[in-house]
């Protein structure tokens, strides 16, 4: 059996472009490994492939959920298993492409045996968040599980509540269920991580952020709210949309909004890079030393 390919890397590193090139070269289909591209209507802020790109190569796990629907790593893994079976049954190759670290890890290593959510805990914690604000719960998470809190992309309400739920059930930190023990990549997979020098990556993030505002992320967010969504949905609690929502609420000026998006994106990329360093089995594609053609050749040769 031909190997499945994972193309990972920090935000704005060029994963989408490379995955499209490789897919066309080796007759593959792409599964998005992004925790937000699976939501409908969130196009600009999640940097989804364009309509033209989607027409060139068949993609999976894009625009399949409504913004109010809850998703999880376990749900993603189940979907990914179905996508892989379908793609390979048709004689096509599989490319996973994305930068959501826990989602990527679920492809590489079995998910830890985390307890199912406790309905009473979840309801109680949600009520507390409604009454006192998510900051109150975030501070509790900082006290009980600073490691997990430090890895989060902002104050994600669902993840904070889930982590506190597990802690209340077991007395154990949620992060303790995320094993950092060394593990090996499956023989039927090859993992590539795109790398750029820090300064170059920051320039790419700057350019990506500016393009996002030019493309109309503010208008896109307004349209989502006009559809009846509140802005509190899990899907919208992410870099880009979170800052735009604050701008629309009058909490930020336009200038501060743009700068906060860039700063938050740089911080997110730093956390991604730290995570990728845990994977010694990854093949690093140093894009400061490789041309696009050379990177394509390296991945397509697998």
Short mmCIF file of the C-alpha atoms (twelve columns), coordinates in Angstrom:
data_MODEL
# 
_entry.id   MODEL 
# 
loop_
_atom_site.group_PDB 
_atom_site.id 
_atom_site.type_symbol 
_atom_site.label_atom_id 
_atom_site.label_alt_id 
_atom_site.label_comp_id 
_atom_site.label_asym_id 
_atom_site.label_seq_id 
_atom_site.Cartn_x 
_atom_site.Cartn_y 
_atom_site.Cartn_z 
_atom_site.pdbx_PDB_model_num 
ATOM 1   C CA . UNK A 1   0.000   0.000  0.000  1 
ATOM 2   C CA . UNK A 2   1.252   3.475  -0.865 1 
ATOM 3   C CA . UNK A 3   1.953   5.746  2.069  1 
ATOM 4   C CA . UNK A 4   -0.412  8.371  3.365  1 
ATOM 5   C CA . UNK A 5   1.177   11.812 3.486  1 
ATOM 6   C CA . UNK A 6   0.821   14.456 6.206  1 
ATOM 7   C CA . UNK A 7   1.787   18.022 5.308  1 
ATOM 8   C CA . UNK A 8   1.963   20.108 8.487  1 
ATOM 9   C CA . UNK A 9   3.482   23.396 9.556  1 
ATOM 10  C CA . UNK A 10  2.669   26.645 11.336 1 
ATOM 11  C CA . UNK A 11  0.044   29.013 10.031 1 
ATOM 12  C CA . UNK A 12  0.998   30.869 6.823  1 
ATOM 13  C CA . UNK A 13  3.810   28.421 6.017  1 
ATOM 14  C CA . UNK A 14  2.422   27.403 2.610  1 
ATOM 15  C CA . UNK A 15  0.801   24.043 3.406  1 
ATOM 16  C CA . UNK A 16  -2.235  24.504 1.163  1 
ATOM 17  C CA . UNK A 17  -0.246  25.414 -1.934 1 
ATOM 18  C CA . UNK A 18  2.164   22.509 -1.513 1 
ATOM 19  C CA . UNK A 19  -0.620  20.014 -0.802 1 
ATOM 20  C CA . UNK A 20  -2.426  21.027 -3.994 1 
ATOM 21  C CA . UNK A 21  0.736   20.631 -6.050 1 
ATOM 22  C CA . UNK A 22  1.502   17.212 -4.559 1 
ATOM 23  C CA . UNK A 23  -2.106  16.014 -4.906 1 
ATOM 24  C CA . UNK A 24  -2.136  16.783 -8.622 1 
ATOM 25  C CA . UNK A 25  1.250   15.131 -9.058 1 
ATOM 26  C CA . UNK A 26  0.370   11.827 -7.352 1 
ATOM 27  C CA . UNK A 27  -3.423  11.666 -7.923 1 
ATOM 28  C CA . UNK A 28  -4.395  12.230 -4.297 1 
ATOM 29  C CA . UNK A 29  -7.291  13.742 -2.378 1 
ATOM 30  C CA . UNK A 30  -6.800  16.101 0.560  1 
ATOM 31  C CA . UNK A 31  -8.218  15.821 4.079  1 
ATOM 32  C CA . UNK A 32  -8.134  19.129 5.953  1 
ATOM 33  C CA . UNK A 33  -6.597  18.840 9.431  1 
ATOM 34  C CA . UNK A 34  -7.885  22.185 10.628 1 
ATOM 35  C CA . UNK A 35  -10.204 22.649 13.585 1 
ATOM 36  C CA . UNK A 36  -12.103 25.520 11.899 1 
ATOM 37  C CA . UNK A 37  -12.152 24.806 8.156  1 
ATOM 38  C CA . UNK A 38  -14.779 22.146 8.870  1 
ATOM 39  C CA . UNK A 39  -17.292 24.942 9.620  1 
ATOM 40  C CA . UNK A 40  -19.506 26.506 6.976  1 
ATOM 41  C CA . UNK A 41  -19.340 30.266 6.261  1 
ATOM 42  C CA . UNK A 42  -15.931 30.678 7.979  1 
ATOM 43  C CA . UNK A 43  -13.959 30.996 4.768  1 
ATOM 44  C CA . UNK A 44  -11.664 34.014 4.909  1 
ATOM 45  C CA . UNK A 45  -10.620 33.733 8.555  1 
ATOM 46  C CA . UNK A 46  -9.730  30.041 8.237  1 
ATOM 47  C CA . UNK A 47  -7.862  30.488 4.935  1 
ATOM 48  C CA . UNK A 48  -9.887  27.774 3.232  1 
ATOM 49  C CA . UNK A 49  -8.787  26.758 -0.238 1 
ATOM 50  C CA . UNK A 50  -10.494 28.907 -2.884 1 
ATOM 51  C CA . UNK A 51  -13.325 27.637 -5.079 1 
ATOM 52  C CA . UNK A 52  -10.791 27.273 -7.883 1 
ATOM 53  C CA . UNK A 53  -8.465  25.216 -5.694 1 
ATOM 54  C CA . UNK A 54  -11.311 23.040 -4.449 1 
ATOM 55  C CA . UNK A 55  -12.258 22.398 -8.071 1 
ATOM 56  C CA . UNK A 56  -8.722  21.276 -8.894 1 
ATOM 57  C CA . UNK A 57  -8.443  18.664 -6.126 1 
ATOM 58  C CA . UNK A 58  -11.156 16.923 -4.112 1 
ATOM 59  C CA . UNK A 59  -11.062 18.002 -0.447 1 
ATOM 60  C CA . UNK A 60  -12.638 16.490 2.656  1 
ATOM 61  C CA . UNK A 61  -13.535 17.918 6.088  1 
ATOM 62  C CA . UNK A 62  -14.247 21.390 4.728  1 
ATOM 63  C CA . UNK A 63  -17.549 23.252 5.286  1 
ATOM 64  C CA . UNK A 64  -19.407 20.266 6.727  1 
ATOM 65  C CA . UNK A 65  -20.620 21.671 10.079 1 
ATOM 66  C CA . UNK A 66  -22.815 24.609 11.084 1 
ATOM 67  C CA . UNK A 67  -21.041 27.191 13.297 1 
ATOM 68  C CA . UNK A 68  -23.152 26.261 16.335 1 
ATOM 69  C CA . UNK A 69  -22.247 22.560 16.167 1 
ATOM 70  C CA . UNK A 70  -19.724 21.241 18.666 1 
ATOM 71  C CA . UNK A 71  -16.733 19.354 17.328 1 
ATOM 72  C CA . UNK A 72  -13.857 17.473 18.929 1 
ATOM 73  C CA . UNK A 73  -10.609 15.736 18.093 1 
ATOM 74  C CA . UNK A 74  -12.347 12.370 18.532 1 
ATOM 75  C CA . UNK A 75  -15.063 13.373 16.063 1 
ATOM 76  C CA . UNK A 76  -12.411 14.509 13.603 1 
ATOM 77  C CA . UNK A 77  -10.526 11.210 13.920 1 
ATOM 78  C CA . UNK A 78  -13.701 9.242  13.219 1 
ATOM 79  C CA . UNK A 79  -14.396 11.338 10.141 1 
ATOM 80  C CA . UNK A 80  -10.803 10.993 8.971  1 
ATOM 81  C CA . UNK A 81  -11.037 7.208  9.189  1 
ATOM 82  C CA . UNK A 82  -14.125 7.274  6.963  1 
ATOM 83  C CA . UNK A 83  -12.510 9.650  4.485  1 
ATOM 84  C CA . UNK A 84  -9.395  7.484  4.213  1 
ATOM 85  C CA . UNK A 85  -11.422 4.324  3.609  1 
ATOM 86  C CA . UNK A 86  -13.431 6.062  0.870  1 
ATOM 87  C CA . UNK A 87  -10.418 7.645  -0.848 1 
ATOM 88  C CA . UNK A 88  -8.315  4.492  -0.869 1 
ATOM 89  C CA . UNK A 89  -11.265 2.350  -2.005 1 
ATOM 90  C CA . UNK A 90  -11.199 4.427  -5.191 1 
ATOM 91  C CA . UNK A 91  -7.485  3.887  -5.718 1 
ATOM 92  C CA . UNK A 92  -6.477  7.419  -4.771 1 
ATOM 93  C CA . UNK A 93  -3.675  8.571  -2.475 1 
ATOM 94  C CA . UNK A 94  -4.363  10.379 0.810  1 
ATOM 95  C CA . UNK A 95  -2.865  13.713 1.855  1 
ATOM 96  C CA . UNK A 96  -3.612  15.178 5.286  1 
ATOM 97  C CA . UNK A 97  -2.958  18.919 5.331  1 
ATOM 98  C CA . UNK A 98  -3.217  21.309 8.262  1 
ATOM 99  C CA . UNK A 99  -1.767  22.770 11.414 1 
ATOM 100 C CA . UNK A 100 -4.179  21.901 14.236 1 
ATOM 101 C CA . UNK A 101 -1.787  20.114 16.549 1 
ATOM 102 C CA . UNK A 102 -4.109  17.826 18.517 1 
ATOM 103 C CA . UNK A 103 -5.891  16.826 15.323 1 
ATOM 104 C CA . UNK A 104 -2.562  16.006 13.700 1 
ATOM 105 C CA . UNK A 105 -1.454  14.040 16.728 1 
ATOM 106 C CA . UNK A 106 -4.634  11.961 16.625 1 
ATOM 107 C CA . UNK A 107 -3.536  10.737 13.180 1 
ATOM 108 C CA . UNK A 108 -0.134  9.740  14.497 1 
ATOM 109 C CA . UNK A 109 -0.919  8.381  17.947 1 
ATOM 110 C CA . UNK A 110 -4.096  6.814  19.413 1 
ATOM 111 C CA . UNK A 111 -6.184  9.205  21.460 1 
ATOM 112 C CA . UNK A 112 -5.754  8.941  25.214 1 
ATOM 113 C CA . UNK A 113 -8.534  7.360  27.250 1 
ATOM 114 C CA . UNK A 114 -10.133 10.595 28.457 1 
ATOM 115 C CA . UNK A 115 -13.363 10.242 30.486 1 
ATOM 116 C CA . UNK A 116 -16.617 11.137 28.734 1 
ATOM 117 C CA . UNK A 117 -18.050 14.511 29.682 1 
ATOM 118 C CA . UNK A 118 -20.239 14.740 32.790 1 
ATOM 119 C CA . UNK A 119 -23.510 16.478 31.909 1 
ATOM 120 C CA . UNK A 120 -23.995 17.981 35.381 1 
ATOM 121 C CA . UNK A 121 -20.448 19.370 35.454 1 
ATOM 122 C CA . UNK A 122 -20.813 20.868 31.987 1 
ATOM 123 C CA . UNK A 123 -24.131 22.529 32.840 1 
ATOM 124 C CA . UNK A 124 -22.770 23.914 36.112 1 
ATOM 125 C CA . UNK A 125 -19.606 25.257 34.483 1 
ATOM 126 C CA . UNK A 126 -21.552 26.814 31.611 1 
ATOM 127 C CA . UNK A 127 -23.830 28.537 34.120 1 
ATOM 128 C CA . UNK A 128 -20.795 29.861 35.985 1 
ATOM 129 C CA . UNK A 129 -19.324 31.166 32.715 1 
ATOM 130 C CA . UNK A 130 -22.601 32.903 31.869 1 
ATOM 131 C CA . UNK A 131 -22.816 34.530 35.302 1 
ATOM 132 C CA . UNK A 132 -19.194 35.469 35.973 1 
ATOM 133 C CA . UNK A 133 -17.568 35.318 32.552 1 
ATOM 134 C CA . UNK A 134 -15.146 32.891 30.946 1 
ATOM 135 C CA . UNK A 135 -12.244 34.726 32.616 1 
ATOM 136 C CA . UNK A 136 -13.327 33.240 35.951 1 
ATOM 137 C CA . UNK A 137 -13.105 29.694 34.581 1 
ATOM 138 C CA . UNK A 138 -9.860  30.427 32.763 1 
ATOM 139 C CA . UNK A 139 -8.268  31.575 36.028 1 
ATOM 140 C CA . UNK A 140 -9.422  28.330 37.660 1 
ATOM 141 C CA . UNK A 141 -7.831  26.380 34.805 1 
ATOM 142 C CA . UNK A 142 -4.599  28.356 35.271 1 
ATOM 143 C CA . UNK A 143 -4.576  27.256 38.907 1 
ATOM 144 C CA . UNK A 144 -5.442  23.611 38.297 1 
ATOM 145 C CA . UNK A 145 -3.776  22.900 34.946 1 
ATOM 146 C CA . UNK A 146 -1.368  25.671 33.860 1 
ATOM 147 C CA . UNK A 147 0.238   23.400 31.243 1 
ATOM 148 C CA . UNK A 148 -3.004  22.926 29.308 1 
ATOM 149 C CA . UNK A 149 -3.959  26.589 29.726 1 
ATOM 150 C CA . UNK A 150 -0.650  27.639 28.162 1 
ATOM 151 C CA . UNK A 151 -1.274  25.511 25.068 1 
ATOM 152 C CA . UNK A 152 -4.719  26.878 24.303 1 
ATOM 153 C CA . UNK A 153 -5.491  29.208 21.420 1 
ATOM 154 C CA . UNK A 154 -6.976  31.969 23.540 1 
ATOM 155 C CA . UNK A 155 -9.796  31.499 26.034 1 
ATOM 156 C CA . UNK A 156 -11.730 28.789 24.222 1 
ATOM 157 C CA . UNK A 157 -14.862 28.315 26.317 1 
ATOM 158 C CA . UNK A 158 -15.579 24.732 25.295 1 
ATOM 159 C CA . UNK A 159 -12.034 23.556 25.916 1 
ATOM 160 C CA . UNK A 160 -11.772 25.331 29.265 1 
ATOM 161 C CA . UNK A 161 -15.020 23.753 30.444 1 
ATOM 162 C CA . UNK A 162 -14.030 20.325 29.151 1 
ATOM 163 C CA . UNK A 163 -10.662 20.484 30.932 1 
ATOM 164 C CA . UNK A 164 -12.285 21.547 34.202 1 
ATOM 165 C CA . UNK A 165 -14.913 18.807 33.803 1 
ATOM 166 C CA . UNK A 166 -12.201 16.123 33.552 1 
ATOM 167 C CA . UNK A 167 -10.354 17.615 36.523 1 
ATOM 168 C CA . UNK A 168 -13.538 17.594 38.613 1 
ATOM 169 C CA . UNK A 169 -14.293 13.996 37.639 1 
ATOM 170 C CA . UNK A 170 -10.841 12.527 38.152 1 
ATOM 171 C CA . UNK A 171 -8.770  14.953 40.210 1 
ATOM 172 C CA . UNK A 172 -6.220  14.760 37.403 1 
ATOM 173 C CA . UNK A 173 -5.082  17.540 35.113 1 
ATOM 174 C CA . UNK A 174 -6.538  17.381 31.607 1 
ATOM 175 C CA . UNK A 175 -3.010  17.751 30.229 1 
ATOM 176 C CA . UNK A 176 -2.013  14.519 31.990 1 
ATOM 177 C CA . UNK A 177 -4.232  12.614 29.546 1 
ATOM 178 C CA . UNK A 178 -2.267  14.036 26.596 1 
ATOM 179 C CA . UNK A 179 0.679   11.710 26.587 1 
ATOM 180 C CA . UNK A 180 4.027   13.204 25.694 1 
ATOM 181 C CA . UNK A 181 5.696   9.780  25.648 1 
ATOM 182 C CA . UNK A 182 7.829   9.147  22.559 1 
ATOM 183 C CA . UNK A 183 6.040   7.283  19.803 1 
ATOM 184 C CA . UNK A 184 6.777   6.245  16.258 1 
ATOM 185 C CA . UNK A 185 5.103   7.207  13.034 1 
ATOM 186 C CA . UNK A 186 3.165   4.372  11.445 1 
ATOM 187 C CA . UNK A 187 4.938   2.648  8.567  1 
ATOM 188 C CA . UNK A 188 2.112   3.616  6.218  1 
ATOM 189 C CA . UNK A 189 2.575   7.346  6.850  1 
ATOM 190 C CA . UNK A 190 5.108   10.045 6.045  1 
ATOM 191 C CA . UNK A 191 5.066   13.365 7.878  1 
ATOM 192 C CA . UNK A 192 6.464   16.591 6.436  1 
ATOM 193 C CA . UNK A 193 6.680   19.852 8.402  1 
ATOM 194 C CA . UNK A 194 7.259   23.118 6.566  1 
ATOM 195 C CA . UNK A 195 9.805   25.453 8.119  1 
ATOM 196 C CA . UNK A 196 10.660  29.111 7.526  1 
ATOM 197 C CA . UNK A 197 13.129  31.292 9.431  1 
ATOM 198 C CA . UNK A 198 11.315  33.219 12.177 1 
ATOM 199 C CA . UNK A 199 11.599  36.585 10.443 1 
ATOM 200 C CA . UNK A 200 10.298  35.192 7.161  1 
ATOM 201 C CA . UNK A 201 7.388   33.434 8.856  1 
ATOM 202 C CA . UNK A 202 6.424   36.653 10.609 1 
ATOM 203 C CA . UNK A 203 6.475   38.468 7.267  1 
ATOM 204 C CA . UNK A 204 4.234   35.775 5.790  1 
ATOM 205 C CA . UNK A 205 1.840   36.097 8.738  1 
ATOM 206 C CA . UNK A 206 1.775   39.882 8.260  1 
ATOM 207 C CA . UNK A 207 0.957   39.440 4.576  1 
ATOM 208 C CA . UNK A 208 -1.669  36.748 5.290  1 
ATOM 209 C CA . UNK A 209 -3.363  38.942 7.913  1 
ATOM 210 C CA . UNK A 210 -3.472  41.991 5.648  1 
ATOM 211 C CA . UNK A 211 -4.904  39.869 2.827  1 
ATOM 212 C CA . UNK A 212 -7.567  38.528 5.191  1 
ATOM 213 C CA . UNK A 213 -8.831  42.033 5.956  1 
ATOM 214 C CA . UNK A 214 -8.643  43.057 2.301  1 
ATOM 215 C CA . UNK A 215 -10.683 39.983 1.375  1 
ATOM 216 C CA . UNK A 216 -13.384 41.033 3.834  1 
ATOM 217 C CA . UNK A 217 -13.212 39.085 7.094  1 
ATOM 218 C CA . UNK A 218 -15.078 41.911 8.869  1 
ATOM 219 C CA . UNK A 219 -17.928 41.708 6.346  1 
ATOM 220 C CA . UNK A 220 -17.862 37.896 6.521  1 
ATOM 221 C CA . UNK A 221 -18.221 38.027 10.313 1 
ATOM 222 C CA . UNK A 222 -21.088 40.519 10.060 1 
ATOM 223 C CA . UNK A 223 -22.884 38.172 7.651  1 
ATOM 224 C CA . UNK A 224 -22.463 35.254 10.059 1 
ATOM 225 C CA . UNK A 225 -23.981 37.320 12.875 1 
ATOM 226 C CA . UNK A 226 -26.817 38.415 10.581 1 
ATOM 227 C CA . UNK A 227 -27.608 34.730 10.015 1 
ATOM 228 C CA . UNK A 228 -28.529 34.505 13.685 1 
ATOM 229 C CA . UNK A 229 -25.314 33.275 15.262 1 
ATOM 230 C CA . UNK A 230 -24.227 35.002 18.466 1 
ATOM 231 C CA . UNK A 231 -20.449 35.060 18.176 1 
ATOM 232 C CA . UNK A 232 -20.162 32.802 21.238 1 
ATOM 233 C CA . UNK A 233 -20.047 29.654 19.115 1 
ATOM 234 C CA . UNK A 234 -16.988 27.403 19.377 1 
ATOM 235 C CA . UNK A 235 -16.269 27.964 15.702 1 
ATOM 236 C CA . UNK A 236 -15.886 31.732 16.161 1 
ATOM 237 C CA . UNK A 237 -13.709 31.593 19.263 1 
ATOM 238 C CA . UNK A 238 -10.496 31.612 17.289 1 
ATOM 239 C CA . UNK A 239 -7.797  33.998 16.125 1 
ATOM 240 C CA . UNK A 240 -9.189  36.399 13.546 1 
ATOM 241 C CA . UNK A 241 -12.881 36.104 14.262 1 
ATOM 242 C CA . UNK A 242 -12.426 36.743 17.977 1 
ATOM 243 C CA . UNK A 243 -10.721 40.096 17.341 1 
ATOM 244 C CA . UNK A 244 -13.248 41.091 14.658 1 
ATOM 245 C CA . UNK A 245 -16.112 40.333 17.054 1 
ATOM 246 C CA . UNK A 246 -14.498 42.617 19.647 1 
ATOM 247 C CA . UNK A 247 -14.147 45.316 16.978 1 
ATOM 248 C CA . UNK A 248 -17.812 44.974 16.004 1 
ATOM 249 C CA . UNK A 249 -18.742 45.196 19.699 1 
ATOM 250 C CA . UNK A 250 -16.814 48.465 19.953 1 
ATOM 251 C CA . UNK A 251 -14.185 46.980 22.268 1 
ATOM 252 C CA . UNK A 252 -11.322 47.542 19.809 1 
ATOM 253 C CA . UNK A 253 -10.451 50.166 17.243 1 
ATOM 254 C CA . UNK A 254 -9.811  49.005 13.694 1 
ATOM 255 C CA . UNK A 255 -6.064  49.580 14.070 1 
ATOM 256 C CA . UNK A 256 -5.849  47.656 17.350 1 
ATOM 257 C CA . UNK A 257 -7.964  44.840 15.888 1 
ATOM 258 C CA . UNK A 258 -5.548  44.354 12.987 1 
ATOM 259 C CA . UNK A 259 -2.493  44.437 15.242 1 
ATOM 260 C CA . UNK A 260 -4.059  42.003 17.723 1 
ATOM 261 C CA . UNK A 261 -4.778  39.525 14.920 1 
ATOM 262 C CA . UNK A 262 -1.148  39.667 13.807 1 
ATOM 263 C CA . UNK A 263 0.196   39.335 17.360 1 
ATOM 264 C CA . UNK A 264 -2.146  36.452 18.206 1 
ATOM 265 C CA . UNK A 265 -1.289  34.676 14.968 1 
ATOM 266 C CA . UNK A 266 2.441   34.950 15.664 1 
ATOM 267 C CA . UNK A 267 1.901   33.516 19.143 1 
ATOM 268 C CA . UNK A 268 -0.199  30.696 17.731 1 
ATOM 269 C CA . UNK A 269 2.504   29.871 15.177 1 
ATOM 270 C CA . UNK A 270 5.082   29.759 17.977 1 
ATOM 271 C CA . UNK A 271 2.967   27.233 19.885 1 
ATOM 272 C CA . UNK A 272 2.562   25.136 16.755 1 
ATOM 273 C CA . UNK A 273 6.318   25.084 16.141 1 
ATOM 274 C CA . UNK A 274 6.973   24.057 19.745 1 
ATOM 275 C CA . UNK A 275 4.550   21.158 19.293 1 
ATOM 276 C CA . UNK A 276 6.082   20.025 15.994 1 
ATOM 277 C CA . UNK A 277 9.495   19.821 17.653 1 
ATOM 278 C CA . UNK A 278 8.166   16.886 19.684 1 
ATOM 279 C CA . UNK A 279 8.075   14.805 16.512 1 
ATOM 280 C CA . UNK A 280 11.626  13.666 15.725 1 
ATOM 281 C CA . UNK A 281 10.310  11.402 12.974 1 
ATOM 282 C CA . UNK A 282 9.074   14.370 10.905 1 
ATOM 283 C CA . UNK A 283 10.877  15.315 7.708  1 
ATOM 284 C CA . UNK A 284 11.554  19.058 7.906  1 
ATOM 285 C CA . UNK A 285 11.180  20.958 4.659  1 
ATOM 286 C CA . UNK A 286 13.324  24.062 5.128  1 
ATOM 287 C CA . UNK A 287 11.726  26.419 2.636  1 
ATOM 288 C CA . UNK A 288 14.637  28.859 2.955  1 
ATOM 289 C CA . UNK A 289 16.817  26.238 1.286  1 
ATOM 290 C CA . UNK A 290 14.352  24.484 -1.007 1 
ATOM 291 C CA . UNK A 291 12.590  25.788 -4.078 1 
ATOM 292 C CA . UNK A 292 8.884   25.011 -4.437 1 
ATOM 293 C CA . UNK A 293 9.768   22.472 -7.127 1 
ATOM 294 C CA . UNK A 294 12.253  20.751 -4.818 1 
ATOM 295 C CA . UNK A 295 9.734   20.599 -1.975 1 
ATOM 296 C CA . UNK A 296 7.158   19.151 -4.344 1 
ATOM 297 C CA . UNK A 297 9.619   16.546 -5.554 1 
ATOM 298 C CA . UNK A 298 10.578  15.549 -1.994 1 
ATOM 299 C CA . UNK A 299 6.984   14.930 -0.950 1 
ATOM 300 C CA . UNK A 300 5.749   13.402 -4.192 1 
ATOM 301 C CA . UNK A 301 8.590   10.867 -4.145 1 
ATOM 302 C CA . UNK A 302 7.123   9.118  -1.082 1 
# 
